[in-house]
Structure formats: structure tokens, C-alpha cells
Amino acid sequence: MKFYTKKRKKPTVPIITLIDILAILLIFFIVTTTFKKKESLLKVNLPRSSEMAASATTETRIPLALSDTGEISLGAQSLTLEQVPGALQALKRSNPEAKLEMKADSETSLGLMVKLWDAATKAGVEINDIPLRIRLEQ
């Protein structure tokens, strides 16, 4: 008597469907990723204005931040007031196209901002090239 034995298929992994799922997951992660902007080292509470118009410029500038306690940072570098001219000169040498913006805390004294502007002038930076960032009421 002959018995018929059914040949067993070798188990396979359906690679085509796995590639589809991988592609969908890759698209999902790319779309949902948040990209961080380079911020200054200091957390600054910017002064608010409800009467000024917002500017439409989207150019990237290096923040020159000034806190209410007198701490100063240039990008991610913490500085003292005496170190600012040297750091700005080094920045101009390494990246002559770099543009600055000043972010001063709403509680910062005007005298401290003037000292920072004097230090920037000593480094050869035009004050007109450093806009003061102000938070606009929406």
C-alpha cells in the first residue's frame, strides 16, 4: 500500500510586505521628527510689544543673549563682558558672513545693553547690523 505524503513547504518570510511596512515607518518617522533651532545658551524673557509690526525676514542669525542678571552668551558660548570683543572678532574671522541678533531679557537694564553694544563696537561690529529681538503680541 502506498501512502501519499504531502510535501511540506519550506517556511518563508514575505520580504516584499516587510519592505512596504519599513518604508511606511520610515516616512512616518521623518514626517513626525521635530528639528530644533539653534538657540542661545541663556533663557531670555523677551520684552513684548503690541504696536510693532512683525518683520518677514527668515534669515538665520547668531543670538547674542543678555540675561537680567548680566550673563552673556554668544550662540552656545557663555561669556563675560570683557570677553565679548574677542569672541566677536574671532566669529568675524571664522565666519565673515555671520549675522548677529541681540536678545535681551525684559528686566535687563539699559546700561548693561549699552555696555554690550560698546563691546560689540570695540570688536568692529556695526550696531545697525545687530537688531534687538522683541516678542510681538499675537
C-alpha positions as CSV (number, residue, x, y, z in Angstrom):
1,M,0.0,0.0,0.0
2,K,1.3,3.4,-1.0
3,F,0.6,6.3,1.2
4,Y,0.6,9.7,-0.3
5,T,2.7,12.1,1.7
6,K,2.2,15.7,1.1
7,K,5.4,17.6,0.7
8,R,5.8,20.3,3.3
9,K,6.6,23.8,2.0
10,K,9.6,25.5,3.5
11,P,8.6,28.4,5.7
12,T,9.5,31.8,4.0
13,V,9.3,35.3,5.2
14,P,7.3,37.5,2.9
15,I,10.0,40.1,2.3
16,I,8.0,42.3,0.0
17,T,5.4,43.2,2.6
18,L,8.1,43.8,5.2
19,I,9.8,46.3,2.9
20,D,6.5,48.1,2.4
21,I,6.0,48.3,6.2
22,L,9.5,49.6,6.7
23,A,9.0,52.3,4.1
24,I,5.8,53.5,5.7
25,L,7.5,53.6,9.2
26,L,10.5,55.5,7.7
27,I,8.1,58.1,6.2
28,F,6.2,58.4,9.4
29,F,9.4,59.0,11.5
30,I,10.7,61.5,9.0
31,V,7.4,63.5,9.0
32,T,7.0,63.5,12.8
33,T,10.6,64.4,13.6
34,T,11.0,67.9,15.1
35,F,14.1,69.8,14.3
36,K,15.4,72.1,16.9
37,K,16.7,75.6,16.1
38,K,20.0,76.6,17.5
39,E,19.1,78.7,20.5
40,S,21.2,80.8,22.8
41,L,22.6,79.3,26.0
42,L,20.5,81.7,28.2
43,K,16.8,81.6,28.7
44,V,15.7,85.1,28.0
45,N,12.2,86.6,28.6
46,L,11.9,89.0,25.6
47,P,10.0,92.2,26.0
48,R,6.6,92.3,24.4
49,S,5.1,94.8,22.0
50,S,1.6,95.0,20.7
51,E,2.1,98.0,18.4
52,M,5.0,97.0,16.3
53,A,4.7,95.1,13.0
54,A,6.3,91.7,12.6
55,S,9.2,91.5,10.1
56,A,9.0,88.9,7.4
57,T,12.7,88.1,7.4
58,T,13.6,84.4,7.9
59,E,17.4,84.7,7.9
60,T,19.3,82.8,10.5
61,R,21.2,84.9,12.9
62,I,23.5,84.0,15.8
63,P,22.0,85.1,19.1
64,L,23.9,87.5,21.4
65,A,21.8,86.9,24.5
66,L,21.8,89.1,27.7
67,S,20.0,87.9,30.8
68,D,18.6,90.1,33.6
69,T,21.5,89.0,35.9
70,G,24.2,90.2,33.4
71,E,25.0,86.8,31.9
72,I,26.0,87.0,28.2
73,S,26.1,84.2,25.6
74,L,27.1,84.2,22.0
75,G,25.3,81.3,20.5
76,A,26.1,78.4,22.8
77,Q,29.2,80.0,24.3
78,S,28.9,81.7,27.7
79,L,31.0,85.0,28.0
80,T,31.8,87.8,30.3
81,L,31.5,91.4,29.2
82,E,35.3,91.6,28.8
83,Q,35.4,88.5,26.6
84,V,32.7,89.8,24.1
85,P,35.0,91.9,21.8
86,G,37.5,89.0,21.4
87,A,34.7,86.4,20.8
88,L,33.0,88.7,18.2
89,Q,36.4,89.3,16.4
90,A,37.0,85.5,16.3
91,L,33.5,85.0,15.0
92,K,34.1,87.6,12.2
93,R,37.4,85.9,11.3
94,S,35.9,82.4,11.2
95,N,32.6,83.3,9.6
96,P,32.6,86.8,7.9
97,E,29.0,86.2,6.6
98,A,27.6,85.5,10.1
99,K,24.9,87.9,11.3
100,L,24.0,88.6,14.9
101,E,20.8,89.4,16.8
102,M,20.6,90.7,20.3
103,K,18.2,89.0,22.7
104,A,17.9,91.0,25.9
105,D,15.7,90.0,28.8
106,S,12.8,92.3,29.6
107,E,14.3,93.0,33.0
108,T,17.8,93.9,31.7
109,S,18.9,97.4,32.5
110,L,19.6,99.8,29.6
111,G,23.1,100.5,31.0
112,L,24.0,96.8,30.6
113,M,22.7,96.7,27.0
114,V,24.8,99.9,26.2
115,K,27.9,98.2,27.6
116,L,27.3,95.2,25.4
117,W,26.8,97.5,22.4
118,D,30.1,99.3,23.3
119,A,31.9,95.9,23.4
120,A,30.5,95.0,20.0
121,T,31.6,98.3,18.6
122,K,35.0,97.7,20.0
123,A,35.1,94.4,18.1
124,G,34.3,96.3,14.9
125,V,30.7,95.2,14.6
126,E,28.2,97.8,13.3
127,I,25.4,98.4,15.8
128,N,22.9,98.7,12.9
129,D,23.8,95.1,12.0
130,I,22.6,93.8,15.4
131,P,18.8,94.0,15.6
132,L,17.2,93.8,19.0
133,R,14.8,90.9,19.2
134,I,11.4,91.8,20.7
135,R,8.4,89.4,21.1
136,L,5.3,90.7,19.4
137,E,1.9,90.1,20.9
138,Q,-0.3,88.0,18.6
